Amino acid sequence: MTFHSHSVEETHEFGQKLAAQLKAGDVLLMLGDMGAGKSELTRGIARGLGVTGYVTSPTFTIMQLHDSGRLPLYHFDWYRLESAEELYELSMDEYLYGDGVSIVEWPSRAEEAIPESYLQITLTPTGDDARQIDIESVGAFHPIDEPEL
């Protein structure tokens, strides 16, 4: 499924609509270069889950927990990891199989920790605030309907 966003607001709205279809234990892998919109889409998903407060990228903390919504949101940024061993040492891998939704930015930094089933989301800039958002279910990830905007 491919969606074309023309603004940050549309990216947020897409994330909110996508969040309505997410379930406990879902893992979303966010792919895209720096500035591609991964954190903006995550903010939309967070709002769709009912998360209150500002959602920032967890670049320096590896993971941020947002538990004010209908499901906990585990927002990972693996950019600074050297390997999956760091996740295991900090017991953060347990969140990937937990009772909430896990969003992972830069999943290639710890590929061994990626579960067999996940939703892969690739963001590609197509203009200043415009993005192409490609979504693919991998493994036994439950079906996702195209969010209507």
DSSP file (Angstrom, degrees, kcal/mol; ACC not computed):
  #  RESIDUE AA STRUCTURE BP1 BP2  ACC     N-H-->O    O-->H-N    N-H-->O    O-->H-N    TCO  KAPPA ALPHA  PHI   PSI    X-CA   Y-CA   Z-CA
    1    1 A M              0   0    0      0, 0.0   134,-2.9     0, 0.0     2,-0.4   0.000 360.0 360.0 360.0 138.9    0.0    0.0    0.0
    2    2 A T  E     -A  134   0A   0    132,-0.2     2,-0.4     2,-0.0   132,-0.2  -0.983 360.0-173.7-127.0 135.2    1.3    3.4   -0.9
    3    3 A F  E     -A  133   0A   0    130,-2.6   130,-3.3    -2,-0.4     2,-0.6  -0.975  14.0-147.1-126.0 141.2    0.1    6.8    0.5
    4    4 A H  E     -A  132   0A   0     -2,-0.4     2,-0.4   128,-0.2   128,-0.2  -0.942  13.5-165.7-111.3 116.4    1.2   10.2   -0.7
    5    5 A S  E     -A  131   0A   0    126,-3.0   126,-2.4    -2,-0.6     3,-0.1  -0.831  11.4-171.6 -99.8 137.2    1.4   12.9    2.0
    6    6 A H        +     0   0    0     -2,-0.4     2,-0.3   124,-0.2   123,-0.2   0.417  69.7  18.3-106.3  -1.0    1.7   16.5    1.0
    7    7 A S  S  > S-     0   0    0      1,-0.1     4,-1.9   124,-0.1     5,-0.1  -0.982  78.9-104.1-160.4 164.3    2.2   18.0    4.5
    8    8 A V  H  > S+     0   0    0     -2,-0.3     4,-2.5     1,-0.2     5,-0.2   0.885 121.0  56.6 -60.1 -39.0    3.3   17.2    8.0
    9    9 A E  H  > S+     0   0    0      1,-0.2     4,-2.5     2,-0.2    -1,-0.2   0.897 106.2  48.5 -62.3 -41.2   -0.4   17.4    9.0
   10   10 A E  H  > S+     0   0    0      2,-0.2     4,-2.6     1,-0.2    -1,-0.2   0.872 109.8  52.7 -66.5 -36.1   -1.3   14.8    6.4
   11   11 A T  H  X S+     0   0    0     -4,-1.9     4,-2.2     2,-0.2    -2,-0.2   0.925 110.9  47.0 -63.9 -43.8    1.5   12.5    7.7
   12   12 A H  H  X S+     0   0    0     -4,-2.5     4,-2.4     2,-0.2    -2,-0.2   0.928 112.1  50.1 -60.9 -45.5    0.1   12.9   11.2
   13   13 A E  H  X S+     0   0    0     -4,-2.5     4,-2.3     1,-0.2    -2,-0.2   0.903 109.1  51.4 -62.4 -41.7   -3.4   12.2   10.1
   14   14 A F  H  X S+     0   0    0     -4,-2.6     4,-2.5     1,-0.2    -1,-0.2   0.931 110.4  49.8 -59.2 -45.5   -2.3    9.1    8.2
   15   15 A G  H  X S+     0   0    0     -4,-2.2     4,-2.3     1,-0.2    -2,-0.2   0.889 108.8  52.0 -60.7 -41.0   -0.6    7.9   11.4
   16   16 A Q  H  X S+     0   0    0     -4,-2.4     4,-0.9     2,-0.2    -1,-0.2   0.920 111.7  45.9 -62.1 -44.3   -3.7    8.5   13.5
   17   17 A K  H  < S+     0   0    0     -4,-2.3     3,-0.5     1,-0.2     4,-0.4   0.886 112.2  51.3 -67.2 -39.1   -5.8    6.5   11.1
   18   18 A L  H >< S+     0   0    0     -4,-2.5     3,-2.0     1,-0.2     4,-0.3   0.901 102.5  61.0 -62.9 -40.8   -3.2    3.7   11.0
   19   19 A A  H >< S+     0   0    0     -4,-2.3     3,-1.5     1,-0.3    -1,-0.2   0.800  90.9  67.8 -58.3 -30.9   -3.1    3.6   14.8
   20   20 A A  T 3< S+     0   0    0     -4,-0.9    -1,-0.3    -3,-0.5    -2,-0.2   0.733 102.6  47.3 -62.3 -20.9   -6.8    2.6   14.9
   21   21 A Q  T <  S+     0   0    0     -3,-2.0    -1,-0.3    -4,-0.4    -2,-0.2   0.444  90.2 107.1 -99.3  -1.5   -5.9   -0.7   13.3
   22   22 A L    <   -     0   0    0     -3,-1.5     2,-0.3    -4,-0.3    79,-0.1  -0.498  49.0-163.9 -85.5 149.9   -2.9   -1.5   15.6
   23   23 A K    >   -     0   0    0     -2,-0.2     3,-2.0    77,-0.1    -2,-0.1  -0.814  35.5 -74.6-126.6 163.4   -3.1   -4.2   18.3
   24   24 A A  T 3  S+     0   0    0     -2,-0.3    77,-0.2     1,-0.3    76,-0.2  -0.360 118.9  26.2 -57.1 134.1   -1.0   -5.1   21.4
   25   25 A G  T 3  S+     0   0    0     75,-2.8    -1,-0.3     1,-0.3    76,-0.2   0.325  85.5 143.1  92.3  -6.1    2.2   -6.8   20.3
   26   26 A D    <   -     0   0    0     -3,-2.0    76,-2.8    74,-0.2     2,-0.4  -0.429  34.6-157.7 -68.5 140.0    2.4   -5.1   16.9
   27   27 A V  E     -b  102   0A   0     74,-0.2    92,-2.6    90,-0.2     2,-0.5  -0.986   5.3-167.2-120.8 127.5    5.9   -4.1   15.7
   28   28 A L  E     -bc 103 119A   0     74,-3.2    76,-3.0    -2,-0.4     2,-0.6  -0.966   7.2-154.8-115.9 124.5    6.4   -1.3   13.1
   29   29 A L  E     -bc 104 120A   0     90,-2.6    92,-3.2    -2,-0.5     2,-0.6  -0.889   8.8-153.2-100.5 123.7    9.7   -0.9   11.5
   30   30 A M  E     -bc 105 121A   0     74,-3.2    76,-1.0    -2,-0.6     2,-0.4  -0.863  14.0-173.6-100.0 118.8   10.3    2.7   10.1
   31   31 A L  E     + c   0 122A   0     90,-3.4    92,-2.8    -2,-0.6     2,-0.2  -0.889  29.1  96.6-113.1 143.2   12.7    2.9    7.2
   32   32 A G        -     0   0    0     -2,-0.4    74,-0.1    90,-0.2    92,-0.1  -0.674  65.9 -81.8 152.7 155.0   14.0    6.1    5.7
   33   33 A D    >   -     0   0    0     90,-0.4     3,-2.0    -2,-0.2     5,-0.3  -0.108  68.3 -64.8 -68.4 172.1   16.9    8.5    5.7
   34   34 A M  T 3  S+     0   0    0      1,-0.3    -1,-0.2     2,-0.1     0, 0.0  -0.371 127.7  18.9 -55.3 134.4   17.4   11.2    8.3
   35   35 A G  T 3  S+     0   0    0     -3,-0.1    -1,-0.3     1,-0.1    -2,-0.1   0.569  85.3 124.8  79.7   9.0   14.6   13.7    7.9
   36   36 A A  S <  S-     0   0    0     -3,-2.0    -2,-0.1    -4,-0.1    -3,-0.1   0.702  86.7 -99.3 -75.3 -18.7   12.4   11.3    6.0
   37   37 A G  S  > S+     0   0    0     -4,-0.2     4,-2.6    86,-0.1     5,-0.2   0.562  78.6 135.1 113.5  11.8    9.5   11.8    8.4
   38   38 A K  H  > S+     0   0    0     -5,-0.3     4,-2.1     1,-0.2     5,-0.1   0.924  79.3  43.7 -59.0 -46.8    9.8    8.7   10.7
   39   39 A S  H  > S+     0   0    0      2,-0.2     4,-2.1     1,-0.2    -1,-0.2   0.853 112.2  53.7 -69.4 -34.0    9.3   10.7   13.9
   40   40 A E  H  > S+     0   0    0      2,-0.2     4,-1.7     1,-0.2    -2,-0.2   0.926 110.3  46.4 -65.9 -43.5    6.5   12.8   12.4
   41   41 A L  H  X S+     0   0    0     -4,-2.6     4,-2.4     1,-0.2    -2,-0.2   0.906 110.4  54.1 -63.8 -39.9    4.6    9.6   11.4
   42   42 A T  H  X S+     0   0    0     -4,-2.1     4,-2.8    -5,-0.2    -1,-0.2   0.886 104.6  54.7 -60.8 -39.0    5.3    8.2   14.9
   43   43 A R  H  X S+     0   0    0     -4,-2.1     4,-2.2     2,-0.2    -1,-0.2   0.901 108.6  48.8 -60.8 -40.5    3.7   11.4   16.4
   44   44 A G  H  X S+     0   0    0     -4,-1.7     4,-2.2     2,-0.2    -2,-0.2   0.915 111.5  48.4 -64.8 -43.4    0.6   10.7   14.4
   45   45 A I  H  X S+     0   0    0     -4,-2.4     4,-1.6     2,-0.2    -2,-0.2   0.917 110.0  53.1 -62.2 -43.2    0.5    7.1   15.4
   46   46 A A  H  <>S+     0   0    0     -4,-2.8     5,-2.7     1,-0.2     4,-0.5   0.926 109.4  47.8 -58.2 -46.2    0.9    8.2   19.1
   47   47 A R  H ><5S+     0   0    0     -4,-2.2     3,-1.2     1,-0.2    -1,-0.2   0.897 109.2  54.3 -62.1 -39.8   -2.0   10.6   18.8
   48   48 A G  H 3<5S+     0   0    0     -4,-2.2    -1,-0.2     1,-0.3    -2,-0.2   0.775 107.0  50.9 -65.3 -26.5   -4.1    7.9   17.2
   49   49 A L  T 3<5S-     0   0    0     -4,-1.6    21,-3.2    -3,-0.4    22,-0.5   0.514 123.0-108.0 -85.0  -6.5   -3.3    5.6   20.2
   50   50 A G  T < 5 +     0   0    0     -3,-1.2    -3,-0.2    -4,-0.5     2,-0.2   0.614  60.6 162.4  90.1  13.3   -4.4    8.4   22.6
   51   51 A V      < -     0   0    0     -5,-2.7    -1,-0.3    -6,-0.2     2,-0.3  -0.480  23.4-154.1 -68.0 132.5   -0.9    9.3   23.8
   52   52 A T        +     0   0    0     -2,-0.2    16,-0.2     2,-0.1    17,-0.1  -0.698  51.6  38.9-103.4 160.9   -0.8   12.7   25.4
   53   53 A G  S    S-     0   0    0     -2,-0.3     2,-0.3     2,-0.1    15,-0.0  -0.129  99.5 -46.7  87.6 171.0    2.3   14.9   25.7
   54   54 A Y        -     0   0    0     -2,-0.0     2,-0.6     1,-0.0    -2,-0.1  -0.572  47.7-145.8 -82.0 137.4    5.0   15.6   23.1
   55   55 A V        -     0   0    0     -2,-0.3     2,-0.2    -4,-0.1   -12,-0.1  -0.914  22.6-178.9-105.7 115.2    6.6   12.6   21.4
   56   56 A T        -     0   0    0     -2,-0.6     8,-0.1   -13,-0.0     0, 0.0  -0.689  36.8 -92.0-108.5 164.1   10.3   13.1   20.6
   57   57 A S        -     0   0    0     -2,-0.2     2,-0.5     1,-0.1     3,-0.4  -0.603  29.4-140.0 -74.1 132.9   12.8   10.9   18.9
   58   58 A P    >>  +     0   0    0      0, 0.0     4,-2.0     0, 0.0     3,-0.5  -0.095  53.4 138.6 -86.0  38.8   14.6    8.6   21.4
   59   59 A T  T 34 S+     0   0    0     -2,-0.5    21,-0.3     1,-0.3    18,-0.1   0.854  77.3  32.7 -53.1 -42.0   18.0    9.0   19.7
   60   60 A F  T 34 S+     0   0    0     -3,-0.4    -1,-0.3     1,-0.2     3,-0.0   0.624 124.2  43.8 -94.5 -13.2   20.0    9.3   22.9
   61   61 A T  T <4 S-     0   0    0     -3,-0.5     2,-1.9    -4,-0.1    -2,-0.2   0.494  90.6-140.3-107.9  -5.4   17.8    7.1   25.1
   62   62 A I  S  < S+     0   0    0     -4,-2.0    15,-2.6    15,-0.1     2,-0.3  -0.204  80.3  31.8  71.5 -42.6   17.3    4.2   22.7
   63   63 A M  E     -D   76   0A   0     -2,-1.9     2,-0.4    13,-0.2    13,-0.2  -0.999  60.1-166.2-144.8 141.2   13.6    3.8   23.8
   64   64 A Q  E     -D   75   0A   0     11,-2.1    11,-2.7    -2,-0.3     2,-0.5  -0.994  15.7-146.4-123.0 133.8   10.9    6.1   25.1
   65   65 A L  E     -D   74   0A   0     -2,-0.4     2,-0.5     9,-0.2     9,-0.2  -0.855  12.5-174.6 -99.5 129.7    7.8    4.6   26.7
   66   66 A H  E     +D   73   0A   0      7,-2.6     7,-2.9    -2,-0.5     3,-0.3  -0.960  12.3 165.2-121.4 108.8    4.5    6.5   26.2
   67   67 A D        +     0   0    0     -2,-0.5    -1,-0.1     5,-0.2     7,-0.0   0.080  47.9  93.5-116.2  24.6    1.8    4.8   28.3
   68   68 A S  S    S+     0   0    0    -16,-0.2    -1,-0.2     3,-0.1     2,-0.1   0.431  74.8  76.2 -95.6   1.3   -1.0    7.3   28.4
   69   69 A G  S    S-     0   0    0      2,-0.4   -19,-0.3    -3,-0.3   -20,-0.1  -0.247 102.9 -83.6-102.0-169.9   -2.9    5.9   25.4
   70   70 A R  S    S+     0   0    0    -21,-3.2   -20,-0.1     1,-0.1   -21,-0.0   0.758 120.1  21.2 -67.3 -24.4   -5.2    2.9   24.8
   71   71 A L  S    S-     0   0    0    -22,-0.5    -2,-0.4    -5,-0.1    29,-0.2  -0.983  96.0-101.3-135.9 147.6   -2.0    0.8   24.3
   72   72 A P        -     0   0    0      0, 0.0    29,-2.8     0, 0.0     2,-0.5  -0.428  33.8-143.7 -63.8 145.4    1.5    1.5   25.5
   73   73 A L  E     -De  66 101A   0     -7,-2.9    -7,-2.6    27,-0.2     2,-0.7  -0.968  10.0-164.6-114.9 121.3    3.8    2.9   22.8
   74   74 A Y  E     -De  65 102A   0     27,-3.0    29,-2.9    -2,-0.5     2,-0.8  -0.916   9.0-166.5-105.2 107.7    7.4    1.8   22.8
   75   75 A H  E     -De  64 103A   0    -11,-2.7   -11,-2.1    -2,-0.7     2,-0.3  -0.853   8.9-172.1-103.3 108.6    9.3    4.1   20.5
   76   76 A F  E     -De  63 104A   0     27,-3.6    29,-2.1    -2,-0.8     2,-0.4  -0.730  18.4-171.4-100.5 146.6   12.8    2.8   19.7
   77   77 A D  E     + e   0 105A   0    -15,-2.6     3,-0.4   -19,-0.3    29,-0.2  -0.906   5.6 178.2-132.5 107.7   15.7    4.5   17.9
   78   78 A W    >   +     0   0    0     27,-2.6     3,-1.6    -2,-0.4    28,-0.1   0.256  47.5 111.6 -93.3  11.9   18.4    2.0   17.2
   79   79 A Y  T 3  S+     0   0    0      1,-0.3    -1,-0.2    26,-0.2    27,-0.1   0.860  80.3  44.1 -55.9 -39.8   20.7    4.4   15.3
   80   80 A R  T 3  S+     0   0    0     -3,-0.4    -1,-0.3   -21,-0.3     2,-0.1   0.442  89.3 111.4 -89.1   0.1   23.3    4.4   18.1
   81   81 A L    <   -     0   0    0     -3,-1.6     3,-0.1     1,-0.1    -3,-0.0  -0.461  51.2-161.3 -74.6 146.2   23.4    0.7   18.7
   82   82 A E  S    S-     0   0    0      1,-0.3     2,-0.3    -2,-0.1    -1,-0.1   0.736  73.6 -20.4 -91.2 -30.5   26.4   -1.3   17.7
   83   83 A S  S >> S-     0   0    0     27,-0.1     3,-0.9     1,-0.0     4,-0.5  -0.966  70.5 -90.6-164.9 173.5   24.5   -4.6   17.8
   84   84 A A  H >> S+     0   0    0     -2,-0.3     4,-2.1     1,-0.2     3,-0.6   0.737 111.9  78.4 -66.9 -22.1   21.4   -6.4   19.1
   85   85 A E  H 3> S+     0   0    0      1,-0.3     4,-2.9     2,-0.2    -1,-0.2   0.865  86.8  58.1 -55.9 -37.0   23.4   -7.4   22.1
   86   86 A E  H <> S+     0   0    0     -3,-0.9     4,-1.5     1,-0.2    -1,-0.3   0.892 105.7  49.2 -61.7 -38.9   23.0   -3.9   23.5
   87   87 A L  H <<>S+     0   0    0     -3,-0.6     5,-2.1    -4,-0.5     6,-0.8   0.929 112.5  47.6 -63.6 -44.9   19.2   -4.4   23.4
   88   88 A Y  H ><5S+     0   0    0     -4,-2.1     3,-1.2     1,-0.2    -2,-0.2   0.906 109.0  53.4 -64.2 -42.0   19.5   -7.8   25.1
   89   89 A E  H 3<5S+     0   0    0     -4,-2.9    -1,-0.2     1,-0.3    -2,-0.2   0.847 113.9  42.4 -61.6 -34.3   21.8   -6.4   27.8
   90   90 A L  T 3<5S-     0   0    0     -4,-1.5    -1,-0.3    -5,-0.2    -2,-0.2   0.386 108.9-125.7 -91.8   2.8   19.3   -3.6   28.6
   91   91 A S  T X 5S+     0   0    0     -3,-1.2     3,-0.7    -4,-0.3     4,-0.3   0.706  71.7 131.0  58.6  22.6   16.4   -6.1   28.4
   92   92 A M  G >>< +     0   0    0     -5,-2.1     3,-1.2    -6,-0.2     4,-0.5   0.713  54.1  74.0 -77.0 -19.3   14.8   -3.7   25.9
   93   93 A D  G >4 S+     0   0    0     -6,-0.8     3,-0.9     1,-0.3     4,-0.5   0.785  83.6  69.7 -63.0 -25.1   14.1   -6.6   23.5
   94   94 A E  G X4 S+     0   0    0     -3,-0.7     3,-1.0     1,-0.2    -1,-0.3   0.808  89.3  61.9 -62.2 -30.3   11.3   -7.7   25.9
   95   95 A Y  G X4 S+     0   0    0     -3,-1.2     3,-1.7    -4,-0.3     5,-0.4   0.812  91.5  66.0 -66.5 -29.0    9.2   -4.6   24.9
   96   96 A L  G << S+     0   0    0     -3,-0.9    -1,-0.2    -4,-0.5    -2,-0.2   0.764 110.3  36.6 -63.2 -23.6    9.1   -5.9   21.3
   97   97 A Y  G <  S+     0   0    0     -3,-1.0    -1,-0.3    -4,-0.5    -2,-0.2   0.053 103.5 109.5-114.0  22.7    7.0   -8.8   22.5
   98   98 A G  S <  S-     0   0    0     -3,-1.7    -3,-0.1   -72,-0.1     4,-0.1   0.148  85.6 -82.3 -90.0-157.9    5.1   -6.8   25.1
   99   99 A D  S    S+     0   0    0    -75,-0.1     2,-0.2   -74,-0.1   -75,-0.1   0.196 101.5  55.5 -96.2  13.8    1.6   -5.6   25.6
  100  100 A G  S    S-     0   0    0     -5,-0.4   -75,-2.8   -29,-0.2     2,-0.5  -0.504  92.2 -78.0-128.4-163.6    1.9   -2.4   23.5
  101  101 A V  E     - e   0  73A   0    -29,-2.8   -27,-3.0   -77,-0.2     2,-0.5  -0.911  38.9-154.3-104.5 128.9    2.9   -1.2   20.0
  102  102 A S  E     -be  27  74A   0    -76,-2.8   -74,-3.2    -2,-0.5     2,-0.5  -0.908   7.4-169.1-107.1 128.2    6.6   -1.0   19.2
  103  103 A I  E     -be  28  75A   0    -29,-2.9   -27,-3.6    -2,-0.5     2,-0.5  -0.975   8.2-164.8-114.6 126.1    7.9    1.5   16.6
  104  104 A V  E     -be  29  76A   0    -76,-3.0   -74,-3.2    -2,-0.5     2,-0.4  -0.945   5.7-165.1-118.7 117.5   11.5    1.0   15.6
  105  105 A E  E    S+be  30  77A   0    -29,-2.1   -27,-2.6    -2,-0.5   -26,-0.2  -0.796  79.4  13.8 -93.3 143.5   13.5    3.6   13.8
  106  106 A W  S >  S+     0   0    0    -76,-1.0     3,-1.6    -2,-0.4    -1,-0.2   0.920  72.2 170.6  59.6  50.6   16.8    2.4   12.2
  107  107 A P  G >   +     0   0    0      0, 0.0     3,-1.7     0, 0.0     6,-0.2   0.728  64.2  75.7 -64.2 -21.2   16.0   -1.4   12.6
  108  108 A S  G >  S+     0   0    0      1,-0.3     3,-0.7     2,-0.1     4,-0.1   0.687  81.0  71.2 -65.0 -15.9   19.0   -2.4   10.4
  109  109 A R  G <  S+     0   0    0     -3,-1.6    -1,-0.3     1,-0.3     3,-0.1   0.673 116.1  19.3 -74.6 -16.4   21.3   -1.6   13.4
  110  110 A A  G X  S+     0   0    0     -3,-1.7     3,-2.0    -4,-0.2     4,-0.4  -0.331  72.6 159.4-148.3  57.8   20.0   -4.7   15.3
  111  111 A E  G X   +     0   0    0     -3,-0.7     3,-1.5     1,-0.3    -2,-0.1   0.785  69.6  66.2 -57.3 -31.2   18.5   -7.0   12.7
  112  112 A E  G 3  S+     0   0    0      1,-0.3    -1,-0.3    -4,-0.1    -4,-0.1   0.741  98.1  55.1 -63.9 -21.7   18.8  -10.0   14.9
  113  113 A A  G <  S+     0   0    0     -3,-2.0    -1,-0.3    -6,-0.2    -2,-0.2   0.539  80.6 109.7 -88.9  -7.6   16.2   -8.5   17.3
  114  114 A I    <   -     0   0    0     -3,-1.5     4,-0.1    -4,-0.4   -21,-0.0  -0.528  69.7-126.1 -72.6 129.0   13.5   -8.0   14.7
  115  115 A P        -     0   0    0      0, 0.0    -1,-0.1     0, 0.0    -2,-0.0  -0.167  21.0-109.1 -68.1 169.6   10.6  -10.3   15.1
  116  116 A E  S    S+     0   0    0      1,-0.1     2,-0.5    24,-0.0    25,-0.2   0.805 104.4  49.2 -71.1 -29.5    9.3  -12.6   12.3
  117  117 A S  S    S+     0   0    0     22,-0.2     2,-0.3    23,-0.1    22,-0.2  -0.944  71.9 131.9-116.9 130.6    6.1  -10.6   11.9
  118  118 A Y  E     - F   0 138A   0     20,-1.7    20,-2.9    -2,-0.5     2,-0.6  -0.980  53.4-107.3-163.0 168.1    6.1   -6.8   11.5
  119  119 A L  E     -cF  28 137A   0    -92,-2.6   -90,-2.6    -2,-0.3     2,-0.5  -0.942  32.5-151.5-105.9 118.0    4.7   -3.9    9.5
  120  120 A Q  E     -cF  29 136A   0     16,-3.1    16,-2.5    -2,-0.6     2,-0.5  -0.802  12.4-172.6 -94.5 126.1    7.4   -2.3    7.4
  121  121 A I  E     -cF  30 135A   0    -92,-3.2   -90,-3.4    -2,-0.5     2,-0.5  -0.974   2.3-168.3-121.9 119.6    6.9    1.4    6.7
  122  122 A T  E     -cF  31 134A   0     12,-2.7    12,-2.7    -2,-0.5     2,-0.5  -0.935   3.8-161.9-111.6 124.8    9.2    3.2    4.3
  123  123 A L  E     - F   0 133A   0    -92,-2.8   -90,-0.4    -2,-0.5    10,-0.2  -0.911   8.2-177.9-109.3 130.3    9.2    7.0    4.1
  124  124 A T  E     - F   0 132A   0      8,-2.4     8,-2.8    -2,-0.5     2,-0.1  -0.981  25.9-127.1-128.9 119.0   10.6    8.7    1.1
  125  125 A P  E     + F   0 131A   0      0, 0.0     6,-0.3     0, 0.0     3,-0.1  -0.414  28.9 171.8 -62.9 137.0   10.7   12.5    0.8
  126  126 A T        -     0   0    0      4,-2.2     2,-0.3     1,-0.3     5,-0.2   0.267  68.7 -12.6-125.6   5.5    9.2   13.8   -2.5
  127  127 A G  S    S-     0   0    0      3,-1.0    -1,-0.3     1,-0.1  -121,-0.0  -0.947  98.2 -57.1 178.4-173.4    9.3   17.5   -1.7
  128  128 A D  S    S-     0   0    0     -2,-0.3    -1,-0.1     1,-0.2  -121,-0.1   0.946 133.6  -2.6 -52.7 -57.1    9.8   19.9    1.3
  129  129 A D  S    S+     0   0    0   -123,-0.2     2,-0.3    -3,-0.1    -1,-0.2   0.331 111.4 109.1-116.0   3.2    7.0   18.4    3.4
  130  130 A A        -     0   0    0   -124,-0.2    -4,-2.2  -126,-0.0    -3,-1.0  -0.602  44.2-179.5 -86.0 142.4    5.7   15.8    0.9
  131  131 A R  E     -AF   5 125A   0   -126,-2.4  -126,-3.0    -6,-0.3     2,-0.5  -0.991  27.8-140.2-140.5 145.9    6.4   12.1    1.6
  132  132 A Q  E     -AF   4 124A   0     -8,-2.8    -8,-2.4    -2,-0.3     2,-0.6  -0.943  24.1-162.5 -99.2 129.0    5.6    8.8   -0.1
  133  133 A I  E     -AF   3 123A   0   -130,-3.3  -130,-2.6    -2,-0.5     2,-0.5  -0.952   5.0-169.9-118.3 113.2    4.7    6.3    2.6
  134  134 A D  E     -AF   2 122A   0    -12,-2.7   -12,-2.7    -2,-0.6     2,-0.4  -0.887   3.5-165.6-105.4 131.1    4.9    2.6    1.6
  135  135 A I  E     + F   0 121A   0   -134,-2.9     2,-0.4    -2,-0.5   -14,-0.2  -0.958   9.2 175.6-121.3 132.6    3.5    0.0    4.0
  136  136 A E  E     - F   0 120A   0    -16,-2.5   -16,-3.1    -2,-0.4     2,-0.4  -0.988  24.1-138.9-138.6 126.9    4.1   -3.8    3.8
  137  137 A S  E     - F   0 119A   0     -2,-0.4     2,-0.4   -18,-0.2   -18,-0.2  -0.707  24.2-162.6 -80.8 132.0    3.0   -6.5    6.1
  138  138 A V  E >   - F   0 118A   0    -20,-2.9   -20,-1.7    -2,-0.4     3,-1.0  -0.938  51.4 -16.0-120.0 140.3    5.8   -9.0    6.7
  139  139 A G  T 3  S-     0   0    0     -2,-0.4   -22,-0.2     1,-0.2    -2,-0.0  -0.461 126.8 -22.6  70.0-139.2    5.3  -12.6    8.1
  140  140 A A  T 3  S+     0   0    0     -2,-0.2    -1,-0.2     3,-0.0   -23,-0.1   0.044  88.0 149.1 -95.6  25.5    2.0  -13.2    9.9
  141  141 A F    <   -     0   0    0     -3,-1.0     3,-0.1   -23,-0.2    -4,-0.1  -0.378  56.0-103.0 -61.4 136.7    1.3   -9.5   10.6
  142  142 A H        -     0   0    0      1,-0.1    -1,-0.1   -25,-0.1    -2,-0.0  -0.186  46.4 -84.9 -62.4 153.4   -2.4   -9.0   10.6
  143  143 A P        -     0   0    0      0, 0.0     2,-0.5     0, 0.0    -1,-0.1  -0.266  39.7-153.2 -61.4 143.1   -4.0   -7.3    7.5
  144  144 A I        -     0   0    0     -3,-0.1     2,-0.3    -9,-0.0    -7,-0.1  -0.979   6.6-144.0-118.2 126.6   -4.0   -3.5    7.4
  145  145 A D        -     0   0    0     -2,-0.5  -124,-0.1  -127,-0.1     3,-0.0  -0.637  35.0 -95.2 -85.4 148.8   -6.6   -1.6    5.5
  146  146 A E        -     0   0    0     -2,-0.3     2,-0.1     1,-0.1    -1,-0.1  -0.489  45.3-118.9 -63.6 118.9   -5.7    1.5    3.7
  147  147 A P        -     0   0    0      0, 0.0     2,-0.5     0, 0.0    -1,-0.1  -0.387  23.8-133.0 -61.6 132.1   -6.6    4.4    6.0
  148  148 A E              0   0    0      1,-0.1    -3,-0.0    -2,-0.1     0, 0.0  -0.760 360.0 360.0 -88.7 128.7   -9.1    6.7    4.5
  149  149 A L              0   0    0     -2,-0.5    -1,-0.1  -132,-0.0  -135,-0.0   0.376 360.0 360.0-110.8 360.0   -8.3   10.4    4.8
